[in-house]
Amino acid sequence: MMSLAEAMPNMLRHAGEWEGTYTHLARDGSLIDRHRTWTLCEFPASGEFAYIQSNRMTWDDGRVVERSFGGVFRDGMLHWDTDRFIGYGWETHCGSVMLRLDRKDSPGDHFVEIIHLSDDGTTRARTWQWFEQGVPTRRTLCDEVRVG
């Protein structure tokens, strides 16, 4: 049986704290939303989850939203099943991480995410492609810097 380290070696390089900006754009490129984010990526040595992600999103108007979720490793992929989404993630041959997440809080909607880490591991780019009932509707651009 393949381990997480064997199936997704580059994913493990994402461990640590990240800060950045999420920019949400409509299909026509107009701005929907922009906010700051702090993300912690953890790979526990034991326990229920192989991966735990914690997020704190902060808007200029003072709003703050915090969320945390865990993923299990099976069949060579990470799998999530949270109150908001269900899906899976895998690593490509070039080391990019791909996710497919179906929204439980908005049935029929999903997004596909690509995450690519810089060669030196200090920055990463994440791009989400959002689909509503199978139609692409918006993009999210996430630019992050490792802070810990």
Backbone as a printed PyTorch tensor [residue, N CA C, xyz], in Angstrom:
tensor([[[  0.8430,  -1.1850,   0.0000],
         [  0.0000,   0.0000,   0.0000],
         [  0.8880,   1.2490,   0.0000]],

        [[  0.5740,   2.2050,  -0.8440],
         [  1.3620,   3.4190,  -1.0020],
         [  1.0680,   4.4000,   0.1350]],

        [[  2.1140,   5.0390,   0.6470],
         [  1.9650,   6.0380,   1.7040],
         [  1.7250,   7.4220,   1.0940]],

        [[  1.2990,   8.3590,   1.9410],
         [  1.1350,   9.7510,   1.5030],
         [  2.4600,  10.2950,   0.9710]],

        [[  3.5490,  10.0010,   1.6670],
         [  4.8650,  10.4910,   1.2400],
         [  5.2540,   9.9490,  -0.1300]],

        [[  4.8420,   8.7280,  -0.4510],
         [  5.1480,   8.1410,  -1.7520],
         [  4.2300,   8.6820,  -2.8470]],

        [[  2.9420,   8.8210,  -2.5250],
         [  1.9520,   9.2380,  -3.5260],
         [  1.9610,  10.7400,  -3.7730]],

        [[  2.2440,  11.5230,  -2.7170],
         [  2.1540,  12.9840,  -2.8220],
         [  3.3640,  13.6420,  -2.1380]],

        [[  4.5880,  13.3470,  -2.6100],
         [  5.7800,  13.8570,  -1.9270],
         [  5.8660,  15.3790,  -1.8960]],

        [[  5.4300,  16.0320,  -2.9400],
         [  5.5050,  17.4920,  -2.9770],
         [  4.4790,  18.1280,  -2.0430]],

        [[  3.3490,  17.4620,  -1.8390],
         [  2.3230,  17.9710,  -0.9280],
         [  2.9050,  18.1910,   0.4610]],

        [[  3.7720,  17.3050,   0.9020],
         [  4.3720,  17.4290,   2.2310],
         [  5.1970,  18.7030,   2.3720]],

        [[  5.6900,  19.2440,   1.2680],
         [  6.4620,  20.4980,   1.2870],
         [  5.5830,  21.7120,   1.6130]],

        [[  4.2620,  21.5310,   1.6150],
         [  3.3420,  22.6210,   1.9370],
         [  3.1490,  22.7900,   3.4400]],

        [[  3.7280,  21.9030,   4.2440],
         [  3.5700,  21.9740,   5.7010],
         [  4.0560,  23.3230,   6.2170]],

        [[  3.2870,  23.9050,   7.1360],
         [  3.6740,  25.1660,   7.7520],
         [  2.5990,  26.2220,   7.6210]],

        [[  3.0010,  27.4520,   7.9430],
         [  2.0800,  28.5990,   7.9300],
         [  2.2810,  29.4340,   6.6800]],

        [[  1.1530,  29.9020,   6.1510],
         [  1.1340,  30.7080,   4.9310],
         [  0.2620,  31.9360,   5.1530]],

        [[  0.6580,  33.0540,   4.5580],
         [ -0.1780,  34.2550,   4.5440],
         [ -0.2900,  34.7320,   3.1120]],

        [[ -1.4410,  35.3100,   2.7970],
         [ -1.6200,  35.7880,   1.4380],
         [ -2.9430,  36.4700,   1.2270]],

        [[ -3.3170,  36.5320,  -0.0390],
         [ -4.5460,  37.1980,  -0.4610],
         [ -5.3290,  36.2870,  -1.3760]],

        [[ -6.6380,  36.2070,  -1.1320],
         [ -7.5630,  35.5160,  -2.0300],
         [ -8.3030,  36.5950,  -2.8090]],

        [[ -8.2750,  36.4870,  -4.1310],
         [ -8.9940,  37.4130,  -4.9970],
         [-10.0090,  36.6100,  -5.7910]],

        [[-11.2830,  36.9220,  -5.6010],
         [-12.3730,  36.2270,  -6.2890],
         [-12.8420,  37.0910,  -7.4610]],

        [[-12.8520,  36.5050,  -8.6510],
         [-13.2180,  37.2260,  -9.8720],
         [-14.4080,  36.5660, -10.5540]],

        [[-15.3010,  37.3900, -11.0790],
         [-16.4110,  36.8890, -11.8830],
         [-15.8720,  36.3860, -13.2200]],

        [[-16.7040,  35.6850, -13.9420],
         [-16.2930,  35.1370, -15.2380],
         [-15.7910,  36.2300, -16.1870]],

        [[-16.3460,  37.4510, -16.0650],
         [-15.9220,  38.5490, -16.9370],
         [-14.6720,  39.2650, -16.4130]],

        [[-14.1120,  38.7790, -15.2940],
         [-12.9020,  39.3700, -14.7340],
         [-13.1400,  40.4470, -13.6900]],

        [[-14.3840,  40.8060, -13.4460],
         [-14.6690,  41.8450, -12.4460],
         [-14.4770,  41.2800, -11.0310]],

        [[-14.0890,  42.1590, -10.1270],
         [-13.7960,  41.7700,  -8.7530],
         [-15.0820,  41.4540,  -7.9870]],

        [[-15.1400,  40.2690,  -7.3660],
         [-16.2470,  39.8790,  -6.4960],
         [-15.8660,  40.1500,  -5.0440]],

        [[-14.6470,  39.7570,  -4.6680],
         [-14.2210,  39.8640,  -3.2740],
         [-12.7040,  39.7240,  -3.2030]],

        [[-12.1410,  40.3280,  -2.1690],
         [-10.7020,  40.1670,  -1.8920],
         [-10.5400,  40.1900,  -0.3770]],

        [[ -9.7540,  39.2590,   0.1460],
         [ -9.4910,  39.2450,   1.5810],
         [ -8.1360,  38.6040,   1.8600]],

        [[ -7.6270,  38.8850,   3.0350],
         [ -6.3560,  38.3170,   3.4770],
         [ -6.6210,  36.9490,   4.0960]],

        [[ -5.5970,  36.0990,   4.0560],
         [ -5.7500,  34.7710,   4.6240],
         [ -4.4810,  34.3240,   5.3290]],

        [[ -4.6760,  33.5580,   6.3700],
         [ -3.6120,  32.8360,   7.0510],
         [ -4.0090,  31.3750,   7.0000]],

        [[ -3.0860,  30.5100,   6.6050],
         [ -3.3650,  29.0810,   6.4700],
         [ -2.2760,  28.2810,   7.1570]],

        [[ -2.6760,  27.2630,   7.8990],
         [ -1.7510,  26.3210,   8.5210],
         [ -2.0090,  24.9550,   7.9170]],

        [[ -0.9620,  24.3520,   7.3490],
         [ -1.0380,  23.0110,   6.7640],
         [ -0.2460,  22.0620,   7.6500]],

        [[ -0.9160,  21.0230,   8.1480],
         [ -0.2760,  20.0810,   9.0550],
         [ -0.4560,  18.6480,   8.5510]],

        [[  0.5620,  17.8110,   8.8190],
         [  0.5410,  16.3960,   8.4690],
         [  0.8460,  15.5960,   9.7360]],

        [[ -0.1750,  15.3320,  10.5510],
         [  0.0550,  14.6390,  11.8210],
         [  0.6580,  13.2480,  11.6170]],

        [[  1.5490,  12.8500,  12.5130],
         [  2.1740,  11.5260,  12.4470],
         [  1.1920,  10.4250,  12.8350]],

        [[  0.1450,  10.7860,  13.5920],
         [ -0.8510,   9.7970,  13.9900],
         [ -2.1980,  10.5000,  14.1490]],

        [[ -3.2310,   9.6930,  14.3050],
         [ -4.5650,  10.2480,  14.4990],
         [ -5.4750,   9.9860,  13.3250]],

        [[ -6.6470,  10.5750,  13.4060],
         [ -7.7000,  10.3380,  12.4190],
         [ -7.3470,  10.8700,  11.0340]],

        [[ -6.6410,  12.0110,  10.9720],
         [ -6.3980,  12.6850,   9.6980],
         [ -4.9280,  12.6410,   9.2820]],

        [[ -4.7080,  12.4970,   7.9820],
         [ -3.3600,  12.5640,   7.4190],
         [ -2.9590,  14.0070,   7.1280]],

        [[ -3.9720,  14.8800,   6.9980],
         [ -3.7490,  16.2910,   6.6700],
         [ -4.7980,  17.1150,   7.4010]],

        [[ -4.3550,  18.2070,   8.0080],
         [ -5.2760,  19.1440,   8.6480],
         [ -4.9420,  20.5400,   8.1470]],

        [[ -5.9660,  21.2700,   7.7180],
         [ -5.7900,  22.6470,   7.2680],
         [ -6.6510,  23.5630,   8.1210]],

        [[ -6.0350,  24.6310,   8.6040],
         [ -6.7400,  25.6630,   9.3650],
         [ -6.5930,  26.9750,   8.6170]],

        [[ -7.7050,  27.7240,   8.5140],
         [ -7.7140,  28.9940,   7.7890],
         [ -8.3060,  30.1020,   8.6560]],

        [[ -7.7420,  31.2730,   8.5000],
         [ -8.3400,  32.4910,   9.0730],
         [ -8.3860,  33.5120,   7.9470]],

        [[ -9.5900,  33.9220,   7.5800],
         [ -9.7800,  34.8960,   6.5120],
         [-10.2030,  36.2120,   7.1360]],

        [[ -9.5790,  37.3090,   6.6940],
         [ -9.8220,  38.6230,   7.2850],
         [-10.1150,  39.6350,   6.1790]],

        [[-11.2290,  40.3610,   6.3470],
         [-11.6240,  41.3910,   5.3940],
         [-11.3070,  42.7710,   5.9630]],

        [[-11.1820,  43.7500,   5.0780],
         [-10.8840,  45.1300,   5.4890],
         [-11.9470,  45.7150,   6.4040]],

        [[-13.1960,  45.2210,   6.3170],
         [-14.2700,  45.7490,   7.1620],
         [-14.2670,  45.1400,   8.5710]],

        [[-13.2630,  44.2890,   8.8610],
         [-13.1330,  43.7170,  10.1990],
         [-13.6930,  42.3170,  10.3570]],

        [[-14.4040,  41.8100,   9.3570],
         [-14.9330,  40.4470,   9.4420],
         [-13.7780,  39.4460,   9.4860]],

        [[-13.9500,  38.3950,  10.2950],
         [-12.9790,  37.3120,  10.3840],
         [-13.7440,  35.9970,  10.3890]],

        [[-13.3160,  35.0520,   9.5520],
         [-13.8920,  33.7170,   9.5090],
         [-12.7560,  32.7260,   9.7050]],

        [[-12.9480,  31.7940,  10.6420],
         [-11.9520,  30.7500,  10.8830],
         [-12.5800,  29.3900,  10.6280]],

        [[-11.8110,  28.5190,   9.9580],
         [-12.2770,  27.1660,   9.6510],
         [-11.0970,  26.2050,   9.7390]],

        [[-11.4090,  24.9690,  10.0740],
         [-10.3990,  23.9200,  10.1050],
         [-11.0510,  22.6400,   9.6040]],

        [[-10.2990,  21.8330,   8.8530],
         [-10.8300,  20.5720,   8.3490],
         [ -9.6940,  19.5910,   8.1410]],

        [[-10.0320,  18.3250,   8.2160],
         [ -9.0360,  17.2770,   8.0520],
         [ -9.3400,  16.4000,   6.8590]],

        [[ -8.2910,  15.7950,   6.3290],
         [ -8.4140,  14.8760,   5.2100],
         [ -7.7650,  13.5420,   5.5340]],

        [[ -8.3330,  12.4730,   5.0080],
         [ -7.7770,  11.1410,   5.1980],
         [ -7.0780,  10.7130,   3.9060]],

        [[ -6.0550,   9.8670,   4.0410],
         [ -5.3260,   9.3710,   2.8790],
         [ -5.7760,   7.9490,   2.5900]],

        [[ -6.2350,   7.7220,   1.3530],
         [ -6.5630,   6.3760,   0.9040],
         [ -6.5260,   6.3500,  -0.6270]],

        [[ -6.2400,   5.1960,  -1.1570],
         [ -6.2230,   4.9970,  -2.6180],
         [ -5.2830,   5.9710,  -3.3210]],

        [[ -4.1930,   6.3670,  -2.6540],
         [ -3.2040,   7.2520,  -3.2660],
         [ -3.6050,   8.7100,  -3.3270]],

        [[ -4.7080,   9.0830,  -2.6240],
         [ -5.1820,  10.4670,  -2.6530],
         [ -5.6170,  10.9050,  -1.2570]],

        [[ -5.6880,  12.2170,  -1.0640],
         [ -6.3230,  12.7630,   0.1260],
         [ -7.8110,  12.8950,  -0.1560]],

        [[ -8.6290,  12.6010,   0.8510],
         [-10.0890,  12.6880,   0.7220],
         [-10.6320,  13.5480,   1.8540]],

        [[-11.6030,  14.3990,   1.5170],
         [-12.2630,  15.2570,   2.5010],
         [-13.7580,  14.9920,   2.4860]],

        [[-14.3580,  15.1010,   3.6710],
         [-15.8050,  15.0480,   3.8100],
         [-16.1470,  15.9290,   5.0110]],

        [[-16.4700,  17.1880,   4.7430],
         [-16.7340,  18.1730,   5.7880],
         [-18.2010,  18.5910,   5.7310]],

        [[-18.5770,  19.5190,   6.5810],
         [-19.9490,  20.0230,   6.5400],
         [-20.2150,  20.8500,   5.2930]],

        [[-19.1580,  21.3890,   4.6530],
         [-19.3260,  22.2710,   3.4960],
         [-19.0000,  21.6210,   2.1510]],

        [[-18.1070,  20.6080,   2.1430],
         [-17.7180,  20.0070,   0.8680],
         [-17.2580,  18.5630,   1.0530]],

        [[-17.2350,  17.8450,  -0.0790],
         [-16.6880,  16.4910,  -0.1480],
         [-15.8250,  16.4480,  -1.4020]],

        [[-14.6910,  15.7660,  -1.3270],
         [-13.8440,  15.6980,  -2.5140],
         [-12.5220,  15.0170,  -2.2470]],

        [[-11.6040,  15.2020,  -3.1790],
         [-10.3350,  14.4950,  -3.1160],
         [ -9.2390,  15.3300,  -3.7750]],

        [[ -7.9930,  14.9760,  -3.4490],
         [ -6.8390,  15.6690,  -4.0150],
         [ -5.7500,  14.6770,  -4.3630]],

        [[ -4.9850,  14.9960,  -5.3840],
         [ -3.8940,  14.1450,  -5.8370],
         [ -2.7600,  15.0340,  -6.3280]],

        [[ -1.6200,  14.4310,  -6.5580],
         [ -0.4570,  15.1780,  -7.0410],
         [ -0.1350,  14.7510,  -8.4650]],

        [[  0.1650,  15.7270,  -9.3100],
         [  0.5230,  15.4410, -10.7000],
         [  1.9890,  15.0160, -10.7820]],

        [[  2.3960,  14.5620, -11.9470],
         [  3.7860,  14.1430, -12.1430],
         [  4.7710,  15.2930, -11.9950]],

        [[  4.3050,  16.5310, -12.2140],
         [  5.2010,  17.6860, -12.0910],
         [  5.1470,  18.3020, -10.6880]],

        [[  4.3980,  17.6790,  -9.7570],
         [  4.3890,  18.1480,  -8.3790],
         [  3.2850,  19.1190,  -8.0220]],

        [[  2.4390,  19.4720,  -8.9830],
         [  1.2840,  20.3130,  -8.6460],
         [  0.2620,  19.4510,  -7.9030]],

        [[ -0.5020,  20.0800,  -7.0140],
         [ -1.5650,  19.3910,  -6.2990],
         [ -2.8820,  19.8280,  -6.9180]],

        [[ -3.7320,  18.8600,  -7.2120],
         [ -5.0430,  19.1160,  -7.8060],
         [ -6.1180,  18.6880,  -6.8150]],

        [[ -7.1920,  19.4750,  -6.7270],
         [ -8.3270,  19.1380,  -5.8750],
         [ -9.6130,  19.2100,  -6.6840]],

        [[-10.5590,  18.3390,  -6.3340],
         [-11.9230,  18.4030,  -6.8540],
         [-12.8170,  18.3840,  -5.6170]],

        [[-13.5180,  19.4970,  -5.3670],
         [-14.3450,  19.6210,  -4.1760],
         [-15.7700,  19.9740,  -4.5680]],

        [[-16.7010,  19.1060,  -4.2080],
         [-18.1230,  19.3250,  -4.4680],
         [-18.7420,  19.9660,  -3.2380]],

        [[-19.5110,  21.0420,  -3.4680],
         [-20.0830,  21.8260,  -2.3730],
         [-21.3320,  21.1830,  -1.8060]],

        [[-21.3100,  20.8480,  -0.5270],
         [-22.5120,  20.3550,   0.1520],
         [-23.4520,  21.5090,   0.4640]],

        [[-22.8740,  22.6980,   0.6910],
         [-23.6930,  23.8630,   1.0410],
         [-24.3080,  24.5280,  -0.1860]],

        [[-23.9950,  24.0170,  -1.3720],
         [-24.5640,  24.5250,  -2.6150],
         [-24.6230,  23.3580,  -3.6080]],

        [[-25.5880,  22.4500,  -3.4410],
         [-25.6530,  21.2310,  -4.2610],
         [-25.5870,  21.5100,  -5.7580]],

        [[-24.7940,  20.6820,  -6.4410],
         [-24.6120,  20.8320,  -7.8810],
         [-23.4420,  21.7230,  -8.2500]],

        [[-22.8370,  22.3710,  -7.2530],
         [-21.7000,  23.2630,  -7.4980],
         [-20.4090,  22.6000,  -7.0150]],

        [[-19.3080,  22.9040,  -7.6920],
         [-18.0110,  22.3780,  -7.2820],
         [-16.9100,  23.3260,  -7.7280]],

        [[-15.7100,  23.0910,  -7.2230],
         [-14.5650,  23.7940,  -7.7790],
         [-13.3980,  22.8480,  -7.9200]],

        [[-12.5270,  23.1970,  -8.8580],
         [-11.2960,  22.4770,  -9.1230],
         [-10.1670,  23.4300,  -8.7800]],

        [[ -9.2090,  22.9480,  -8.0000],
         [ -8.1060,  23.8040,  -7.5630],
         [ -6.7810,  23.2060,  -7.9880]],

        [[ -5.8730,  24.0690,  -8.4270],
         [ -4.4950,  23.6800,  -8.6790],
         [ -3.6240,  24.4860,  -7.7180]],

        [[ -2.6900,  23.8020,  -7.0760],
         [ -1.7670,  24.4430,  -6.1330],
         [ -0.3540,  24.1270,  -6.6010]],

        [[  0.4350,  25.1600,  -6.7840],
         [  1.8170,  24.9230,  -7.2160],
         [  2.7680,  25.7140,  -6.3280]],

        [[  3.7260,  25.0080,  -5.7730],
         [  4.7290,  25.5570,  -4.8710],
         [  5.9390,  26.0270,  -5.6750]],

        [[  6.5030,  27.1680,  -5.2800],
         [  7.7130,  27.6460,  -5.9480],
         [  8.8600,  26.6580,  -5.7060]],

        [[  9.8650,  26.7160,  -6.5580],
         [ 10.9980,  25.7940,  -6.4380],
         [ 11.6760,  25.8840,  -5.0770]],

        [[ 11.7630,  27.1030,  -4.5270],
         [ 12.4270,  27.2610,  -3.2300],
         [ 11.4880,  27.0470,  -2.0510]],

        [[ 10.2020,  26.7860,  -2.3010],
         [  9.2420,  26.4740,  -1.2540],
         [  8.7710,  27.6510,  -0.4210]],

        [[  9.0810,  28.8700,  -0.8250],
         [  8.7120,  30.0410,  -0.0170],
         [  7.4160,  30.7120,  -0.4540]],

        [[  6.9490,  30.4290,  -1.6510],
         [  5.6980,  31.0030,  -2.1490],
         [  4.9130,  29.9110,  -2.8640]],

        [[  3.6090,  30.1590,  -2.9700],
         [  2.7910,  29.2300,  -3.7510],
         [  1.6300,  29.9790,  -4.3820]],

        [[  1.1490,  29.4220,  -5.4750],
         [  0.0030,  29.9750,  -6.1950],
         [ -1.0790,  28.9170,  -6.2210]],

        [[ -2.3030,  29.3540,  -5.9270],
         [ -3.4680,  28.4720,  -5.9620],
         [ -4.5200,  29.1260,  -6.8460]],

        [[ -5.1260,  28.3430,  -7.7060],
         [ -6.1690,  28.8470,  -8.5940],
         [ -7.3740,  27.9260,  -8.4920]],

        [[ -8.5380,  28.5140,  -8.1890],
         [ -9.7900,  27.7550,  -8.1120],
         [-10.6470,  28.1070,  -9.3160]],

        [[-11.1860,  27.1000,  -9.9580],
         [-12.1550,  27.2680, -11.0380],
         [-13.5080,  26.8210, -10.4850]],

        [[-14.4520,  27.7480, -10.3470],
         [-15.7710,  27.4670,  -9.7600],
         [-16.7840,  27.1150, -10.8480]],

        [[-17.5900,  26.0970, -10.5910],
         [-18.6400,  25.6700, -11.5180],
         [-19.9690,  25.6140, -10.7710]],

        [[-20.9850,  26.2230, -11.3450],
         [-22.3420,  26.1570, -10.8100],
         [-23.1840,  25.3790, -11.8040]],

        [[-23.6830,  24.2230, -11.3540],
         [-24.4750,  23.3440, -12.2160],
         [-23.7310,  23.0350, -13.5150]],

        [[-22.4150,  22.8500, -13.4210],
         [-21.5930,  22.4710, -14.5580],
         [-21.0720,  23.6200, -15.4070]],

        [[-21.4460,  24.8610, -15.0830],
         [-21.0480,  26.0260, -15.8730],
         [-19.9740,  26.8160, -15.1080]],

        [[-18.8310,  27.1340, -15.7540],
         [-17.8140,  27.9270, -15.0600],
         [-18.3400,  29.3370, -14.7740]],

        [[-18.2000,  29.7790, -13.5080],
         [-18.7850,  31.0630, -13.1180],
         [-17.7930,  32.0490, -12.5250]],

        [[-16.7210,  31.5710, -11.9190],
         [-15.7680,  32.5060, -11.3140],
         [-14.4350,  31.8250, -11.0860]],

        [[-13.4440,  32.6410, -10.7400],
         [-12.0960,  32.1650, -10.4510],
         [-11.6540,  32.7610,  -9.1310]],

        [[-10.8510,  32.0190,  -8.3970],
         [-10.2200,  32.5440,  -7.1920],
         [ -8.7190,  32.3910,  -7.3660]],

        [[ -8.0170,  33.4920,  -7.1510],
         [ -6.5560,  33.5110,  -7.2330],
         [ -6.0110,  33.6720,  -5.8250]],

        [[ -5.1620,  32.7440,  -5.4080],
         [ -4.5930,  32.7650,  -4.0600],
         [ -3.0720,  32.8840,  -4.1920]],

        [[ -2.5350,  33.9820,  -3.6930],
         [ -1.0870,  34.1850,  -3.7070],
         [ -0.6240,  34.1740,  -2.2620]],

        [[  0.2880,  33.2500,  -1.9280],
         [  0.6810,  33.0600,  -0.5420],
         [  2.2080,  33.0070,  -0.3830]],

        [[  2.6330,  33.4090,   0.8100],
         [  4.0460,  33.4020,   1.1970],
         [  4.1700,  32.5900,   2.4780]],

        [[  5.1970,  31.7470,   2.5510],
         [  5.4200,  30.9650,   3.7660],
         [  5.9100,  31.9030,   4.8760]],

        [[  5.2720,  31.8150,   6.0410],
         [  5.6670,  32.6540,   7.1850],
         [  6.0910,  31.8060,   8.3740]],

        [[  5.9880,  30.5140,   8.2670],
         [  6.4010,  29.6680,   9.3850],
         [  6.3610,  28.2150,   9.0250]]])
